[in-house]
Amino acid sequence: MTVKGECPKCGKRVLHVNVEQIVGMVGGESKARCISFSCIHCHAVLGVQLDARAKPRPRRKATPAA
């Protein structure tokens, strides 16, 4: 059984979505790798979630001011 929804913006049936990797920001700092799902017709964002399969981002060490 397939679930066939409609895009809330354009009203067309959503059978496929565009998937993009994005970076989640908290207080202006990147915190996590995420995935964005958008409508293939009007490109409205349908959802965003944490990317559980992404490799952890390496933490940079603070560089002393010169």
Buried (B, 14 or more C-beta within 10 A) or exposed (E): EEEEEEBEBEEEEBEEBEEEEBEBEEEEEEEBBBBBBBBEBEEEBBEBEEBEEEEEEEEEEEEEEE
